[in-house]
Amino acid sequence: MIKIIEKLKYGNGIKIKIGSFVLEIKRNSDIKDFPKILKKWYKKRTGKTLDLEHPKTFNEKIQWLKLYDNSKTKTKLADKYQVREWVKNKIGEEYLIPLIGVWDKFDDINFDKLPNKFVLKANHGSHWNIIVNDKKQFNKVLAKKKFDKWMKRNYAYKAGLELQYKDIKPKIIAEQFIEDSNGVLDDYKFLCFNGDPKFVWVDCGRFSKKRTKNIYDTEWNLQPFKMTYPASKTPLIKPKNYDKMLELAKKLCENFAFVRVDFYNVDGRIYFGEMTFTSMSGVEKISPTEYDIKLGNMLTLPTQRDF
């Protein structure tokens, strides 16, 4: 279930690794021990004490949702391959980035049949992607090492018990490379609370050292709080078809206590990105800090727990 890196010499404890954090827990830990494990991880990750019994902040409530609000539907929608069928039925196939191929392992990929530009993704995690801008410069050996490693890992235990990833069957998918007329690809991430989009953060320069994150309400008013990254120094223009993106986000977020619905807008053409139920694994650096409470007040947790 969890990767054991060392059995302790005395007592019945073990050392486990979640992300880059090593924790000591009972040797026979199971799902009933997850709250204790998550509290230890959260303390190491943020320096704060996690209140799972009476969560108030946005980050605390994300931790609660990790443990107590999981379902087969969430697992399906966290799967970057399976979610495509759901999105197709919900809002239409025209919003999907064209799929080039899907494979069970890296060695099955015939790169001769792929275009010069494409994106490879592991379907069962986050940030397990390789963007190929030029196939002639593509390092297949390095890519194979990465994917062989990723395909053996369970992402649920990589970054703080994001359990919606736990039962996803690993696959590799290739999608069409997309960018706008300026050669960039801004990411529009809608924060949806209890079936209603409330904010959209615009992720710019995601793969550069000058990454910015502007946060707007749904009327495109810049908000006075930040989440991990600074806002850009220049105002962003509301994109073409913004209202349509908002409409689509509302359809996709129905019946979820919290979900982040991501879109790309390529010169007015809308593409679905992903659905994220535990944004930033619930350790977002929110400033001013009182907005962690304000966002938490907007999130009503379900009354029924998974366990």
SVG drawing of the C-alpha trace seen along z (x, -y; Angstrom):
<svg xmlns="http://www.w3.org/2000/svg" viewBox="-25 -46 44 51">
<polyline fill="none" stroke="black" stroke-width="0.4" points="0.0,0.0 2.7,-2.5 6.3,-2.3 8.3,-1.0 11.9,-2.4 13.0,-1.0 11.8,1.3 12.7,-0.1 15.0,2.0 12.9,1.6 9.1,1.8 6.7,2.5 7.2,-0.7 8.4,-1.4 9.6,-4.4 7.6,-5.4 8.1,-8.0 5.3,-10.3 6.7,-12.6 10.0,-13.9 8.9,-13.5 9.8,-10.5 7.4,-9.5 7.5,-6.8 4.2,-4.9 3.0,-1.5 4.2,1.5 0.6,2.7 -0.8,-0.7 -4.0,-0.6 -6.7,-3.0 -7.8,-3.6 -4.3,-5.1 -4.5,-7.5 -5.7,-10.5 -2.7,-10.2 -0.4,-9.8 -1.9,-12.8 -1.6,-15.0 2.1,-14.1 2.7,-14.8 0.8,-18.1 2.8,-19.2 6.1,-18.4 4.9,-20.1 3.5,-23.3 4.6,-23.6 0.9,-23.8 -1.3,-21.5 -4.1,-19.9 -7.5,-19.9 -9.5,-17.1 -12.2,-17.0 -13.2,-20.7 -11.5,-21.9 -11.9,-25.6 -9.4,-26.7 -9.4,-25.9 -6.2,-23.8 -7.6,-21.9 -10.8,-21.1 -8.9,-19.8 -7.1,-17.4 -10.6,-16.3 -11.8,-15.6 -8.8,-13.5 -9.7,-11.1 -13.5,-11.2 -14.9,-12.1 -13.6,-9.7 -15.6,-7.7 -15.2,-5.6 -16.3,-8.7 -13.5,-10.8 -11.0,-8.1 -12.3,-8.0 -12.1,-11.8 -8.6,-12.0 -7.6,-9.5 -6.4,-11.6 -7.5,-8.9 -10.8,-7.8 -12.0,-11.4 -12.1,-12.0 -15.2,-9.8 -16.9,-11.6 -16.1,-15.0 -17.3,-13.9 -20.7,-12.9 -21.0,-15.9 -20.0,-18.9 -18.9,-17.4 -16.0,-15.9 -15.0,-19.1 -13.5,-20.3 -11.0,-17.5 -7.4,-17.8 -7.1,-15.3 -5.8,-11.9 -2.9,-10.4 -2.4,-7.1 -2.6,-5.2 -0.2,-2.5 0.4,-0.3 4.2,-0.8 6.8,-3.0 8.2,-0.2 4.9,0.1 5.1,-3.3 6.0,-3.5 7.5,-7.0 7.8,-6.8 4.0,-7.1 3.9,-10.2 3.9,-13.8 6.9,-16.1 5.3,-17.8 3.2,-16.0 2.7,-15.6 3.2,-12.4 1.4,-12.0 1.1,-9.3 -2.6,-9.1 -2.4,-8.2 -0.7,-11.3 0.1,-14.9 3.1,-16.6 4.2,-13.3 4.3,-14.8 6.9,-15.3 6.3,-18.0 8.0,-17.2 8.6,-20.3 10.8,-18.6 10.9,-14.8 14.4,-15.0 15.7,-16.4 13.6,-14.1 15.7,-12.1 13.9,-8.7 16.4,-7.1 15.7,-9.8 12.0,-9.7 11.9,-5.9 13.7,-6.2 11.1,-8.7 8.0,-6.8 9.3,-3.4 9.7,-5.0 6.3,-6.7 4.5,-3.6 5.6,-1.7 4.5,-4.4 1.2,-5.0 0.6,-8.8 -1.7,-8.6 1.3,-8.2 3.6,-10.6 2.2,-13.9 0.1,-13.5 -2.5,-10.8 -4.4,-12.0 -6.4,-8.9 -8.5,-9.5 -5.4,-8.4 -5.0,-5.1 -6.9,-2.7 -6.1,-4.2 -4.6,-1.7 -1.4,-3.3 -1.3,-4.1 0.7,-6.4 -1.2,-8.7 -0.1,-11.0 -2.1,-14.2 -1.8,-16.7 0.6,-19.6 -1.4,-22.9 -0.3,-26.5 -1.8,-29.9 -0.7,-32.2 2.0,-33.7 3.5,-30.3 2.3,-30.1 -0.4,-28.2 -2.1,-29.9 -4.1,-27.8 -7.5,-28.9 -8.2,-27.0 -11.7,-27.4 -12.1,-26.9 -15.5,-25.4 -17.2,-25.2 -20.2,-23.0 -21.1,-22.9 -20.5,-26.6 -17.4,-28.3 -16.2,-31.1 -12.8,-32.1 -10.5,-31.5 -6.8,-31.6 -4.8,-32.2 -1.5,-30.3 1.0,-32.1 4.6,-31.0 4.0,-27.7 7.2,-26.1 9.4,-29.2 11.1,-31.0 8.6,-33.9 5.5,-32.0 2.5,-34.1 -0.9,-33.4 -3.6,-36.0 -6.8,-35.2 -10.2,-36.7 -13.7,-36.3 -16.2,-35.1 -16.8,-38.7 -13.1,-39.1 -12.3,-41.3 -8.7,-40.8 -8.7,-39.5 -6.6,-40.8 -5.1,-37.4 -2.4,-35.2 -1.9,-31.4 1.7,-30.3 2.8,-32.4 2.7,-36.2 0.3,-38.0 1.6,-39.4 2.6,-43.1 0.4,-43.9 -3.4,-43.3 -4.6,-40.3 -7.2,-40.7 -10.3,-38.5 -9.9,-35.8 -12.3,-35.1 -15.1,-32.8 -14.5,-33.4 -18.2,-33.1 -18.3,-29.8 -15.5,-28.5 -17.4,-29.5 -20.5,-27.8 -18.6,-24.6 -16.9,-24.7 -20.3,-24.9 -21.5,-21.8 -18.4,-19.8 -18.3,-20.8 -21.8,-19.7 -22.2,-17.5 -18.7,-18.0 -17.9,-19.8 -14.7,-21.1 -13.1,-20.6 -10.7,-22.7 -11.7,-22.5 -8.9,-23.5 -9.2,-24.8 -6.9,-26.0 -8.1,-28.8 -6.2,-28.8 -7.1,-32.0 -10.7,-31.5 -10.7,-27.7 -11.5,-26.0 -9.8,-22.8 -10.4,-20.8 -7.3,-20.3 -8.1,-18.3 -10.2,-18.0 -8.3,-18.3 -10.0,-17.4 -7.1,-18.2 -5.5,-21.3 -1.8,-21.6 -2.5,-18.7 -4.0,-21.1 -0.8,-23.0 -1.4,-26.1 0.5,-29.2 -2.4,-31.6 -1.7,-35.3 -2.9,-37.2 -3.5,-34.2 -7.0,-35.3 -8.1,-34.2 -7.3,-30.6 -10.2,-31.0 -12.4,-32.9 -12.0,-30.3 -12.6,-27.6 -15.9,-29.3 -17.0,-28.9 -16.5,-25.1 -19.3,-23.1 -18.1,-19.6 -20.3,-16.6 -22.0,-15.2 -21.2,-11.6 -17.7,-10.2 -16.1,-7.4 -14.9,-5.7"/>
</svg>
